Amino acid sequence: MGATSPDSGDLILVEPARPGSKVAVVTINRPDALNALTRSMMISLASAFRRLDADDGVAAVVLAGRGRSFCAGVDLTAAEEVFKGDVNDPAANPVAQMELCRKPIVGAVAGFAVTAGFEIALACDLLVAGRSAKFLDTHAKFGIFPSWGLSQKLSRLIGPNRAREVSLACMPVTAEMAEKWGLANHIVEDSQVLSKAIEVAEAIARNNRNLVVLYKSVINDGLQLDMKHARALEKERAVNYYNGMTKEQFANMQKFIQGRSSRAPSKL
């Protein structure tokens, strides 16, 4: 992973968390418009996640917004261009590309995450929220039909009754509510949101990269199934994983576990 991606544009930045880091930071960089998304920004953001998924130098991704907003949603001054094009075009759909990204994505949410911005936050695997964070669904207020998953994901995360009030009454979800309801993993001061998100992403990046990718996949795929079939999926993938390991890989695993055991009690 190099410096800022040359074709991402000034409004979508992709940079390493620090020199030599295996964590990439994607920044929505339109603070004067509260990071509202134009169609070209959506295409750039979707493209950034496709590239990061294919980049062997990246183990985890942090997604942030510059300024006092994470993402204020779609720029409604170009509503017709956006809504008539993005629904059936995966290349212009950042949420679809985030969901296809095999690397874990940590959202760093300070300020507003509104409507499409809320949906982008929900596409992250983990969320770090600043104390100023507010998640707001305004689809019903402005007559916009959801197409990036909010109507289905939110109820599964916080429960259907809460989700109905958030979406139908346009009730803001504060950082404290988000943490209490299981939407946010951590709440920190706004000035610490990005550093905390990078800390979490780097903790992920220190682990076995192949297993992290497979683990994320089995969790997310299992969530689409009932418990019986999800457990069967886990067992099937575990069998395939171990059957695909060589004797050398098993020996290396044993050496690693023994090395850890000599320093601290094993949790296996």
Accessible surface in RSA format (square Angstrom, percent):
REM  Atomic radii and reference values for relative SASA: ProtOr
REM  Chains: A
REM  Algorithm: Lee & Richards
REM  Probe-radius: 1.40
REM  Slices: 20
REM RES _ NUM      All-atoms   Total-Side   Main-Chain    Non-polar    All polar
REM                ABS   REL    ABS   REL    ABS   REL    ABS   REL    ABS   REL
RES MET A   1    70.03  36.3   9.48   6.3  60.55 144.2  16.14  13.7  53.89  71.4
RES GLY A   2    52.92  65.3   0.00   N/A  52.92  65.3  38.94 106.9  13.98  31.3
RES ALA A   3    83.90  77.1  63.80  98.5  20.09  45.7  65.50  92.2  18.39  48.7
RES THR A   4    58.57  41.7  44.49  45.1  14.07  33.5  30.38  40.8  28.19  42.6
RES SER A   5    18.05  15.3  13.18  17.6   4.87  11.2   4.04   8.6  14.01  19.6
RES PRO A   6   137.72 100.4  98.51  89.8  39.21 142.5 109.61  90.5  28.11 174.7
RES ASP A   7   101.16  70.9  72.02  71.7  29.15  68.9  45.85 107.9  55.31  55.2
RES SER A   8     2.26   1.9   0.01   0.0   2.25   5.2   0.83   1.8   1.43   2.0
RES GLY A   9    41.78  51.5   0.00   N/A  41.78  51.5  39.41 108.2   2.36   5.3
RES ASP A  10   118.02  82.7 112.35 111.8   5.67  13.4  29.77  70.1  88.24  88.0
RES LEU A  11    69.55  38.7  69.43  49.7   0.12   0.3  69.43  48.8   0.12   0.3
RES ILE A  12     0.14   0.1   0.14   0.1   0.00   0.0   0.14   0.1   0.00   0.0
RES LEU A  13    21.31  11.9  21.31  15.2   0.00   0.0  21.31  15.0   0.00   0.0
RES VAL A  14     4.71   3.1   4.51   4.1   0.20   0.5   4.51   3.9   0.20   0.6
RES GLU A  15    59.69  34.3  59.69  45.2   0.00   0.0  11.60  22.4  48.09  39.3
RES PRO A  16    38.69  28.2  27.40  25.0  11.28  41.0  27.40  22.6  11.28  70.1
RES ALA A  17    23.99  22.1   0.00   0.0  23.99  54.6   1.14   1.6  22.85  60.5
RES ARG A  18   121.66  51.1 116.17  59.2   5.49  13.1  53.33  72.9  68.33  41.4
RES PRO A  19   133.19  97.1 107.86  98.3  25.33  92.1 114.11  94.2  19.08 118.6
RES GLY A  20    81.83 100.9   0.00   N/A  81.83 100.9  44.25 121.4  37.58  84.2
RES SER A  21    19.63  16.6   1.43   1.9  18.20  41.9  10.81  23.0   8.82  12.4
RES LYS A  22   104.11  50.8 100.18  61.5   3.93   9.3  52.33  47.1  51.78  55.2
RES VAL A  23     0.34   0.2   0.34   0.3   0.00   0.0   0.34   0.3   0.00   0.0
RES ALA A  24     0.00   0.0   0.00   0.0   0.00   0.0   0.00   0.0   0.00   0.0
RES VAL A  25    10.03   6.6   9.99   9.0   0.03   0.1   9.99   8.7   0.03   0.1
RES VAL A  26     0.00   0.0   0.00   0.0   0.00   0.0   0.00   0.0   0.00   0.0
RES THR A  27     8.10   5.8   8.10   8.2   0.00   0.0   3.45   4.6   4.66   7.0
RES ILE A  28     0.00   0.0   0.00   0.0   0.00   0.0   0.00   0.0   0.00   0.0
RES ASN A  29    29.40  20.3  26.46  25.6   2.94   7.1   0.00   0.0  29.40  28.4
RES ARG A  30    50.52  21.2  49.46  25.2   1.06   2.5   4.72   6.5  45.80  27.8
RES PRO A  31    56.62  41.3  46.13  42.1  10.49  38.1  47.01  38.8   9.61  59.8
RES ASP A  32   136.89  95.9  92.19  91.8  44.69 105.7  52.62 123.8  84.26  84.0
RES ALA A  33    32.05  29.5  18.15  28.0  13.90  31.6  27.24  38.4   4.81  12.7
RES LEU A  34    51.80  28.9  51.28  36.7   0.52   1.3  51.80  36.4   0.00   0.0
RES ASN A  35     0.03   0.0   0.03   0.0   0.00   0.0   0.00   0.0   0.03   0.0
RES ALA A  36    12.26  11.3  12.26  18.9   0.00   0.0  12.26  17.3   0.00   0.0
RES LEU A  37     0.00   0.0   0.00   0.0   0.00   0.0   0.00   0.0   0.00   0.0
RES THR A  38    31.46  22.4  31.46  31.9   0.00   0.0  30.69  41.2   0.76   1.2
RES ARG A  39    44.95  18.9  43.67  22.3   1.28   3.1   9.41  12.9  35.54  21.5
RES SER A  40    72.66  61.4  66.25  88.4   6.41  14.8  50.21 106.9  22.45  31.5
RES MET A  41     3.04   1.6   1.53   1.0   1.51   3.6   3.02   2.6   0.02   0.0
RES MET A  42     0.16   0.1   0.16   0.1   0.00   0.0   0.16   0.1   0.00   0.0
RES ILE A  43    72.55  41.3  72.55  54.0   0.00   0.0  72.55  52.2   0.00   0.0
RES SER A  44    24.06  20.3  20.41  27.2   3.65   8.4   4.23   9.0  19.83  27.8
RES LEU A  45     0.00   0.0   0.00   0.0   0.00   0.0   0.00   0.0   0.00   0.0
RES ALA A  46     0.00   0.0   0.00   0.0   0.00   0.0   0.00   0.0   0.00   0.0
RES SER A  47    23.15  19.6  23.15  30.9   0.00   0.0   8.53  18.2  14.62  20.5
RES ALA A  48     0.22   0.2   0.00   0.0   0.22   0.5   0.12   0.2   0.09   0.2
RES PHE A  49     0.24   0.1   0.00   0.0   0.24   0.6   0.00   0.0   0.24   0.7
RES ARG A  50   100.72  42.3  90.13  45.9  10.59  25.2  52.68  72.0  48.03  29.1
RES ARG A  51    74.33  31.2  66.24  33.8   8.09  19.3  64.93  88.7   9.40   5.7
RES LEU A  52     6.47   3.6   6.43   4.6   0.04   0.1   6.47   4.5   0.00   0.0
RES ASP A  53    30.06  21.1  29.32  29.2   0.74   1.7   3.21   7.6  26.85  26.8
RES ALA A  54    76.31  70.2  51.55  79.5  24.76  56.3  56.38  79.4  19.93  52.8
RES ASP A  55    40.09  28.1  32.01  31.9   8.08  19.1  17.02  40.0  23.07  23.0
RES ASP A  56   127.41  89.2 113.73 113.2  13.67  32.3  38.71  91.1  88.69  88.5
RES GLY A  57    32.66  40.3   0.00   N/A  32.66  40.3  25.20  69.2   7.46  16.7
RES VAL A  58     0.02   0.0   0.00   0.0   0.02   0.0   0.00   0.0   0.02   0.0
RES ALA A  59     3.96   3.6   1.96   3.0   2.00   4.6   1.96   2.8   2.00   5.3
RES ALA A  60     0.00   0.0   0.00   0.0   0.00   0.0   0.00   0.0   0.00   0.0
RES VAL A  61     0.00   0.0   0.00   0.0   0.00   0.0   0.00   0.0   0.00   0.0
RES VAL A  62     0.00   0.0   0.00   0.0   0.00   0.0   0.00   0.0   0.00   0.0
RES LEU A  63     0.00   0.0   0.00   0.0   0.00   0.0   0.00   0.0   0.00   0.0
RES ALA A  64     8.85   8.1   8.85  13.7   0.00   0.0   8.85  12.5   0.00   0.0
RES GLY A  65    17.35  21.4   0.00   N/A  17.35  21.4   0.00   0.0  17.35  38.9
RES ARG A  66   106.68  44.8 101.26  51.6   5.42  12.9  39.71  54.3  66.97  40.6
RES GLY A  67    49.30  60.8   0.00   N/A  49.30  60.8  27.01  74.1  22.29  49.9
RES ARG A  68   177.85  74.7 160.08  81.6  17.77  42.3  74.43 101.7 103.43  62.7
RES SER A  69     0.56   0.5   0.11   0.1   0.46   1.0   0.20   0.4   0.36   0.5
RES PHE A  70     0.77   0.4   0.00   0.0   0.77   2.0   0.77   0.5   0.00   0.0
RES CYS A  71     0.00   0.0   0.00   0.0   0.00   0.0   0.00   0.0   0.00   0.0
RES ALA A  72    27.97  25.7  14.30  22.1  13.66  31.1  14.30  20.1  13.66  36.2
RES GLY A  73     1.35   1.7   0.00   N/A   1.35   1.7   1.35   3.7   0.00   0.0
RES VAL A  74    19.21  12.6   8.09   7.3  11.12  26.8   8.09   7.0  11.12  30.1
RES ASP A  75    19.67  13.8  17.14  17.1   2.53   6.0   4.35  10.2  15.32  15.3
RES LEU A  76    84.43  47.0  65.42  46.8  19.01  47.8  65.85  46.2  18.57  50.0
RES THR A  77   132.19  94.0  90.18  91.4  42.02 100.1  86.17 115.7  46.03  69.6
RES ALA A  78    28.55  26.3  20.99  32.4   7.57  17.2  28.55  40.2   0.00   0.0
RES ALA A  79    30.40  28.0  28.02  43.2   2.38   5.4  28.07  39.5   2.33   6.2
RES GLU A  80   119.59  68.7 108.33  82.0  11.26  26.8  47.38  91.7  72.20  58.9
RES GLU A  81   105.25  60.4  88.81  67.2  16.44  39.1  46.13  89.2  59.12  48.3
RES VAL A  82     0.51   0.3   0.51   0.5   0.00   0.0   0.51   0.4   0.00   0.0
RES PHE A  83    65.45  32.7  56.40  34.9   9.05  23.5  56.50  34.3   8.95  25.6
RES LYS A  84   166.75  81.3 128.69  79.0  38.05  90.6  91.65  82.5  75.09  80.0
RES GLY A  85    23.67  29.2   0.00   N/A  23.67  29.2  17.47  47.9   6.20  13.9
RES ASP A  86     3.83   2.7   3.74   3.7   0.09   0.2   0.00   0.0   3.83   3.8
RES VAL A  87    82.13  54.0  61.60  55.8  20.53  49.5  62.72  54.5  19.41  52.7
RES ASN A  88   140.14  96.6 111.18 107.4  28.96  69.7  37.67  90.7 102.47  99.0
RES ASP A  89    46.40  32.5  43.62  43.4   2.78   6.6  15.84  37.3  30.56  30.5
RES PRO A  90    82.32  60.0  79.35  72.3   2.97  10.8  81.88  67.6   0.44   2.7
RES ALA A  91    46.53  42.8  44.57  68.8   1.96   4.5  46.04  64.8   0.49   1.3
RES ALA A  92     0.20   0.2   0.20   0.3   0.00   0.0   0.20   0.3   0.00   0.0
RES ASN A  93    17.06  11.8  17.06  16.5   0.00   0.0   0.03   0.1  17.02  16.5
RES PRO A  94     0.00   0.0   0.00   0.0   0.00   0.0   0.00   0.0   0.00   0.0
RES VAL A  95     4.02   2.6   4.02   3.6   0.00   0.0   4.02   3.5   0.00   0.0
RES ALA A  96    24.21  22.3  21.23  32.8   2.98   6.8  23.42  33.0   0.78   2.1
RES GLN A  97    13.47   7.5  11.84   8.7   1.63   3.9   0.00   0.0  13.47  10.2
RES MET A  98     1.28   0.7   0.00   0.0   1.28   3.0   0.00   0.0   1.28   1.7
RES GLU A  99    94.45  54.2  64.94  49.1  29.51  70.3  35.12  67.9  59.33  48.4
RES LEU A 100   123.98  69.0 108.93  77.9  15.05  37.8 111.79  78.5  12.19  32.8
RES CYS A 101     2.18   1.7   0.00   0.0   2.18   5.1   0.67   1.7   1.51   1.6
RES ARG A 102   122.75  51.5 117.23  59.8   5.52  13.1  52.30  71.5  70.44  42.7
RES LYS A 103    11.18   5.5  11.18   6.9   0.00   0.0  10.97   9.9   0.22   0.2
RES PRO A 104     7.99   5.8   7.99   7.3   0.00   0.0   7.99   6.6   0.00   0.0
RES ILE A 105     0.15   0.1   0.15   0.1   0.00   0.0   0.15   0.1   0.00   0.0
RES VAL A 106     0.00   0.0   0.00   0.0   0.00   0.0   0.00   0.0   0.00   0.0
RES GLY A 107     0.00   0.0   0.00   N/A   0.00   0.0   0.00   0.0   0.00   0.0
RES ALA A 108     3.74   3.4   0.78   1.2   2.96   6.7   0.78   1.1   2.96   7.8
RES VAL A 109     0.00   0.0   0.00   0.0   0.00   0.0   0.00   0.0   0.00   0.0
RES ALA A 110    22.11  20.3  19.84  30.6   2.27   5.2  19.84  27.9   2.27   6.0
RES GLY A 111     6.14   7.6   0.00   N/A   6.14   7.6   5.70  15.6   0.43   1.0
RES PHE A 112    79.54  39.8  79.54  49.3   0.00   0.0  79.54  48.2   0.00   0.0
RES ALA A 113     0.00   0.0   0.00   0.0   0.00   0.0   0.00   0.0   0.00   0.0
RES VAL A 114    22.80  15.0  22.80  20.6   0.00   0.0  22.80  19.8   0.00   0.0
RES THR A 115    12.02   8.5  12.02  12.2   0.00   0.0  12.02  16.1   0.00   0.0
RES ALA A 116     5.64   5.2   5.62   8.7   0.02   0.0   5.62   7.9   0.02   0.1
RES GLY A 117     0.00   0.0   0.00   N/A   0.00   0.0   0.00   0.0   0.00   0.0
RES PHE A 118     0.09   0.0   0.09   0.1   0.00   0.0   0.09   0.1   0.00   0.0
RES GLU A 119     5.37   3.1   4.74   3.6   0.63   1.5   0.55   1.1   4.83   3.9
RES ILE A 120     0.00   0.0   0.00   0.0   0.00   0.0   0.00   0.0   0.00   0.0
RES ALA A 121     0.38   0.4   0.19   0.3   0.20   0.4   0.19   0.3   0.20   0.5
RES LEU A 122    14.52   8.1   0.56   0.4  13.95  35.1   2.63   1.8  11.89  32.0
RES ALA A 123    10.74   9.9   0.00   0.0  10.74  24.4   2.16   3.0   8.58  22.7
RES CYS A 124    15.11  11.4   0.00   0.0  15.11  35.5   0.02   0.0  15.09  16.3
RES ASP A 125    53.36  37.4  19.34  19.2  34.02  80.4  15.51  36.5  37.85  37.7
RES LEU A 126    44.47  24.8  41.44  29.6   3.03   7.6  44.47  31.2   0.00   0.0
RES LEU A 127     5.91   3.3   5.65   4.0   0.26   0.6   5.65   4.0   0.26   0.7
RES VAL A 128     0.57   0.4   0.57   0.5   0.00   0.0   0.57   0.5   0.00   0.0
RES ALA A 129     0.00   0.0   0.00   0.0   0.00   0.0   0.00   0.0   0.00   0.0
RES GLY A 130     0.00   0.0   0.00   N/A   0.00   0.0   0.00   0.0   0.00   0.0
RES ARG A 131   123.98  52.1 107.42  54.8  16.55  39.4  40.87  55.9  83.11  50.4
RES SER A 132    50.17  42.4  34.65  46.2  15.52  35.7  41.34  88.0   8.83  12.4
RES ALA A 133     0.96   0.9   0.00   0.0   0.96   2.2   0.00   0.0   0.96   2.5
RES LYS A 134    78.65  38.4  78.65  48.3   0.00   0.0  37.61  33.9  41.03  43.7
RES PHE A 135     0.13   0.1   0.13   0.1   0.00   0.0   0.13   0.1   0.00   0.0
RES LEU A 136    33.00  18.4  33.00  23.6   0.00   0.0  33.00  23.2   0.00   0.0
RES ASP A 137     4.14   2.9   4.14   4.1   0.00   0.0   0.00   0.0   4.14   4.1
RES THR A 138    10.67   7.6  10.67  10.8   0.00   0.0   5.93   8.0   4.74   7.2
RES HIS A 139    13.86   7.6  13.19   9.2   0.67   1.7   8.15   8.4   5.71   6.6
RES ALA A 140    59.98  55.2  26.02  40.1  33.97  77.3  37.56  52.9  22.42  59.4
RES LYS A 141   134.50  65.6  99.21  60.9  35.29  84.0  59.98  54.0  74.52  79.4
RES PHE A 142   114.68  57.4  85.34  52.9  29.34  76.3  91.66  55.6  23.01  65.9
RES GLY A 143    73.21  90.3   0.00   N/A  73.21  90.3  39.04 107.1  34.18  76.5
RES ILE A 144    29.69  16.9  22.10  16.5   7.58  18.3  25.42  18.3   4.27  11.6
RES PHE A 145   181.19  90.7 161.86 100.3  19.33  50.3 164.44  99.7  16.75  48.0
RES PRO A 146    31.36  22.9  21.85  19.9   9.51  34.6  22.09  18.2   9.27  57.6
RES SER A 147    54.12  45.7  20.82  27.8  33.30  76.7  21.26  45.3  32.86  46.0
RES TRP A 148    11.75   4.7   6.04   2.9   5.71  13.4  10.94   5.8   0.81   1.3
RES GLY A 149    25.11  31.0   0.00   N/A  25.11  31.0  20.48  56.2   4.63  10.4
RES LEU A 150     1.81   1.0   1.19   0.9   0.62   1.6   1.19   0.8   0.62   1.7
RES SER A 151    61.12  51.6  37.71  50.3  23.41  53.9  31.49  67.1  29.63  41.5
RES GLN A 152   102.06  57.1 101.94  74.5   0.12   0.3  44.38  94.5  57.68  43.7
RES LYS A 153    50.14  24.5  47.87  29.4   2.27   5.4  47.82  43.0   2.32   2.5
RES LEU A 154     1.47   0.8   1.47   1.1   0.00   0.0   1.47   1.0   0.00   0.0
RES SER A 155    27.56  23.3  23.33  31.1   4.23   9.7  13.87  29.5  13.69  19.2
RES ARG A 156   179.51  75.4 141.44  72.1  38.07  90.6  68.30  93.3 111.21  67.4
RES LEU A 157    85.16  47.4  64.57  46.2  20.59  51.8  65.87  46.3  19.29  51.9
RES ILE A 158     8.07   4.6   0.36   0.3   7.71  18.6   3.83   2.8   4.24  11.5
RES GLY A 159    25.38  31.3   0.00   N/A  25.38  31.3  22.56  61.9   2.82   6.3
RES PRO A 160    73.41  53.5  73.17  66.7   0.24   0.9  73.39  60.6   0.03   0.2
RES ASN A 161   112.59  77.6 103.22  99.7   9.37  22.6  33.70  81.1  78.89  76.3
RES ARG A 162   102.04  42.8  98.94  50.4   3.10   7.4  26.63  36.4  75.40  45.7
RES ALA A 163     7.69   7.1   6.97  10.7   0.72   1.6   7.57  10.7   0.12   0.3
RES ARG A 164   131.72  55.3 128.27  65.4   3.45   8.2  53.11  72.6  78.60  47.6
RES GLU A 165    92.06  52.9  85.31  64.5   6.75  16.1  23.49  45.4  68.57  56.0
RES VAL A 166     0.00   0.0   0.00   0.0   0.00   0.0   0.00   0.0   0.00   0.0
RES SER A 167    23.57  19.9  22.35  29.8   1.22   2.8  19.06  40.6   4.51   6.3
RES LEU A 168   132.85  74.0 108.99  78.0  23.87  60.0 109.52  76.9  23.33  62.8
RES ALA A 169    69.33  63.7  38.71  59.7  30.62  69.7  48.56  68.4  20.76  55.0
RES CYS A 170    19.39  14.7  10.36  11.6   9.02  21.2   4.65  11.8  14.74  15.9
RES MET A 171    43.71  22.6  40.68  26.9   3.03   7.2  25.82  22.0  17.88  23.7
RES PRO A 172    58.08  42.3  54.32  49.5   3.77  13.7  54.32  44.8   3.77  23.4
RES VAL A 173     0.26   0.2   0.26   0.2   0.00   0.0   0.26   0.2   0.00   0.0
RES THR A 174    41.68  29.6  41.68  42.3   0.00   0.0  37.82  50.8   3.86   5.8
RES ALA A 175     0.05   0.1   0.00   0.0   0.05   0.1   0.00   0.0   0.05   0.1
RES GLU A 176    91.94  52.8  87.17  65.9   4.78  11.4  61.19 118.4  30.75  25.1
RES MET A 177    49.65  25.7  48.34  32.0   1.31   3.1  35.66  30.3  13.99  18.5
RES ALA A 178     0.00   0.0   0.00   0.0   0.00   0.0   0.00   0.0   0.00   0.0
RES GLU A 179    84.12  48.3  72.44  54.8  11.67  27.8  18.81  36.4  65.31  53.3
RES LYS A 180   169.64  82.8 132.72  81.4  36.92  87.9  85.98  77.4  83.66  89.1
RES TRP A 181    35.34  14.2  23.74  11.5  11.60  27.2  21.31  11.4  14.03  22.8
RES GLY A 182    53.53  66.0   0.00   N/A  53.53  66.0  31.75  87.1  21.78  48.8
RES LEU A 183    10.80   6.0   1.92   1.4   8.88  22.3   2.29   1.6   8.51  22.9
RES ALA A 184     6.80   6.3   0.00   0.0   6.80  15.5   0.83   1.2   5.98  15.8
RES ASN A 185    73.94  51.0  49.55  47.9  24.39  58.7  10.11  24.3  63.82  61.7
RES HIS A 186    64.34  35.2  61.99  43.1   2.35   6.0  37.52  38.7  26.82  31.2
RES ILE A 187    24.66  14.0   6.42   4.8  18.23  43.9   6.42   4.6  18.23  49.5
RES VAL A 188    22.18  14.6  18.67  16.9   3.51   8.5  22.18  19.3   0.00   0.0
RES GLU A 189    87.09  50.0  86.48  65.4   0.61   1.4  35.50  68.7  51.59  42.1
RES ASP A 190    62.28  43.6  48.91  48.7  13.37  31.6  29.52  69.5  32.76  32.7
RES SER A 191   107.08  90.5  64.21  85.7  42.87  98.7  59.89 127.5  47.18  66.1
RES GLN A 192    91.16  51.0  90.96  66.5   0.20   0.5  21.83  46.5  69.33  52.6
RES VAL A 193     5.28   3.5   5.27   4.8   0.00   0.0   5.27   4.6   0.00   0.0
RES LEU A 194    78.93  44.0  77.00  55.1   1.94   4.9  77.00  54.1   1.94   5.2
RES SER A 195    69.03  58.3  58.74  78.4  10.29  23.7  50.46 107.5  18.57  26.0
RES LYS A 196    46.87  22.9  44.91  27.6   1.96   4.7  15.56  14.0  31.31  33.3
RES ALA A 197     0.00   0.0   0.00   0.0   0.00   0.0   0.00   0.0   0.00   0.0
RES ILE A 198    17.94  10.2  17.94  13.4   0.00   0.0  17.94  12.9   0.00   0.0
RES GLU A 199    98.59  56.6  93.05  70.4   5.54  13.2  39.64  76.7  58.95  48.1
RES VAL A 200    20.19  13.3  17.60  15.9   2.60   6.3  20.13  17.5   0.06   0.2
RES ALA A 201     0.00   0.0   0.00   0.0   0.00   0.0   0.00   0.0   0.00   0.0
RES GLU A 202    35.22  20.2  34.86  26.4   0.36   0.9  12.24  23.7  22.98  18.8
RES ALA A 203    42.51  39.1  37.52  57.9   4.99  11.4  38.06  53.6   4.45  11.8
RES ILE A 204    31.69  18.0  29.47  22.0   2.23   5.4  29.99  21.6   1.70   4.6
RES ALA A 205    13.05  12.0   5.70   8.8   7.36  16.7   7.26  10.2   5.79  15.3
RES ARG A 206   180.89  75.9 144.05  73.4  36.83  87.7  74.86 102.3 106.02  64.3
RES ASN A 207    91.71  63.2  78.83  76.2  12.88  31.0  16.44  39.6  75.27  72.8
RES ASN A 208    94.33  65.0  76.22  73.7  18.11  43.6  32.92  79.2  61.40  59.3
RES ARG A 209    76.06  31.9  68.18  34.8   7.88  18.8  44.83  61.3  31.23  18.9
RES ASN A 210    88.67  61.2  80.50  77.8   8.18  19.7  33.81  81.4  54.87  53.0
RES LEU A 211    60.10  33.5  60.10  43.0   0.00   0.0  60.10  42.2   0.00   0.0
RES VAL A 212    26.17  17.2  22.94  20.8   3.23   7.8  25.40  22.1   0.77   2.1
RES VAL A 213    27.46  18.1  26.58  24.1   0.88   2.1  26.58  23.1   0.88   2.4
RES LEU A 214    74.84  41.7  72.37  51.8   2.47   6.2  72.71  51.1   2.13   5.7
RES TYR A 215   126.30  59.0 123.16  70.1   3.13   8.2  78.25  58.8  48.05  59.2
RES LYS A 216    25.43  12.4  20.25  12.4   5.18  12.3  22.98  20.7   2.45   2.6
RES SER A 217    40.29  34.0  34.35  45.8   5.94  13.7  24.38  51.9  15.91  22.3
RES VAL A 218    27.08  17.8  23.10  20.9   3.98   9.6  23.10  20.1   3.98  10.8
RES ILE A 219    93.21  53.0  84.62  63.0   8.60  20.7  91.31  65.8   1.90   5.2
RES ASN A 220    53.89  37.2  52.25  50.5   1.64   3.9  20.52  49.4  33.37  32.3
RES ASP A 221    54.96  38.5  52.14  51.9   2.82   6.7  12.22  28.8  42.75  42.6
RES GLY A 222     9.69  11.9   0.00   N/A   9.69  11.9   7.02  19.3   2.66   6.0
RES LEU A 223   134.36  74.8 106.27  76.0  28.09  70.6 109.59  77.0  24.78  66.7
RES GLN A 224   146.52  81.9 112.79  82.4  33.74  80.3  44.50  94.7 102.02  77.4
RES LEU A 225    81.29  45.3  59.69  42.7  21.60  54.3  65.79  46.2  15.50  41.7
RES ASP A 226    85.61  60.0  68.44  68.1  17.17  40.6  50.61 119.1  35.00  34.9
RES MET A 227   142.64  73.9 132.82  87.9   9.81  23.4 126.70 107.7  15.94  21.1
RES LYS A 228   165.01  80.5 152.01  93.3  13.00  30.9 102.41  92.2  62.60  66.7
RES HIS A 229   100.73  55.1  98.34  68.4   2.39   6.1  68.89  71.0  31.84  37.1
RES ALA A 230    19.83  18.2  15.77  24.3   4.07   9.2  16.07  22.6   3.76  10.0
RES ARG A 231   153.39  64.4 149.73  76.3   3.66   8.7  40.72  55.7 112.67  68.3
RES ALA A 232    59.04  54.3  46.55  71.8  12.49  28.4  54.83  77.2   4.21  11.2
RES LEU A 233    28.04  15.6  25.50  18.2   2.55   6.4  27.81  19.5   0.24   0.6
RES GLU A 234    93.48  53.7  92.36  69.9   1.12   2.7  24.64  47.7  68.84  56.2
RES LYS A 235   138.98  67.8 137.72  84.5   1.26   3.0  81.59  73.4  57.40  61.1
RES GLU A 236   103.56  59.5  96.43  73.0   7.12  17.0  34.31  66.4  69.25  56.5
RES ARG A 237    82.73  34.7  78.10  39.8   4.63  11.0  38.99  53.3  43.74  26.5
RES ALA A 238    35.82  32.9  28.89  44.6   6.93  15.8  35.02  49.3   0.80   2.1
RES VAL A 239    71.76  47.2  67.64  61.2   4.12   9.9  71.71  62.3   0.05   0.1
RES ASN A 240    90.44  62.4  78.88  76.2  11.55  27.8  26.23  63.1  64.21  62.1
RES TYR A 241    52.90  24.7  40.89  23.3  12.01  31.3  35.43  26.6  17.47  21.5
RES TYR A 242   110.41  51.5 105.66  60.1   4.75  12.4  61.72  46.4  48.69  60.0
RES ASN A 243   117.33  80.9  84.78  81.9  32.55  78.4  28.16  67.8  89.17  86.2
RES GLY A 244    59.44  73.3   0.00   N/A  59.44  73.3  34.71  95.3  24.73  55.4
RES MET A 245    30.45  15.8  14.66   9.7  15.80  37.6  15.04  12.8  15.41  20.4
RES THR A 246    76.49  54.4  69.25  70.2   7.24  17.2  73.69  99.0   2.80   4.2
RES LYS A 247   189.62  92.5 178.66 109.6  10.96  26.1 123.47 111.1  66.15  70.5
RES GLU A 248   126.89  72.9 118.58  89.7   8.31  19.8  42.33  81.9  84.56  69.0
RES GLN A 249    87.31  48.8  83.31  60.9   4.00   9.5  24.64  52.5  62.66  47.5
RES PHE A 250    83.82  41.9  83.61  51.8   0.21   0.5  83.61  50.7   0.21   0.6
RES ALA A 251    43.40  39.9  39.28  60.6   4.11   9.4  42.32  59.6   1.08   2.9
RES ASN A 252    76.28  52.6  70.85  68.5   5.43  13.1  25.13  60.5  51.15  49.4
RES MET A 253    65.00  33.7  57.46  38.0   7.54  18.0  40.12  34.1  24.88  33.0
RES GLN A 254   112.31  62.8 111.13  81.2   1.18   2.8  27.89  59.4  84.42  64.0
RES LYS A 255   142.62  69.6 132.93  81.6   9.69  23.1  82.63  74.4  59.99  63.9
RES PHE A 256   127.47  63.8 118.03  73.1   9.44  24.6 126.30  76.6   1.17   3.3
RES ILE A 257    52.61  29.9  51.55  38.4   1.06   2.6  52.57  37.9   0.04   0.1
RES GLN A 258   113.89  63.7 107.43  78.5   6.45  15.4  41.40  88.1  72.48  55.0
RES GLY A 259    27.17  33.5   0.00   N/A  27.17  33.5  26.52  72.8   0.64   1.4
RES ARG A 260   130.38  54.7 129.18  65.9   1.20   2.9  25.25  34.5 105.12  63.7
RES SER A 261    49.47  41.8  31.95  42.6  17.52  40.3  27.10  57.7  22.37  31.3
RES SER A 262    96.96  81.9  52.05  69.5  44.92 103.5  52.33 111.4  44.63  62.5
RES ARG A 263   172.97  72.6 135.24  68.9  37.72  89.8  73.49 100.4  99.48  60.3
RES ALA A 264    53.89  49.6  48.09  74.2   5.80  13.2  52.83  74.4   1.06   2.8
RES PRO A 265   126.27  92.0 105.13  95.8  21.15  76.9 115.81  95.6  10.47  65.1
RES SER A 266    62.40  52.7  26.72  35.7  35.68  82.2  30.77  65.5  31.63  44.3
RES LYS A 267   207.31 101.1 166.33 102.1  40.98  97.6 116.70 105.0  90.61  96.5
RES LEU A 268   166.11  92.5 101.32  72.5  64.78 162.9 130.98  92.0  35.12  94.5
END  Absolute sums over single chains surface
CHAIN  1 A    14449.7      11711.5       2738.2       8375.8       6073.9
END  Absolute sums over all chains
TOTAL         14449.7      11711.5       2738.2       8375.8       6073.9
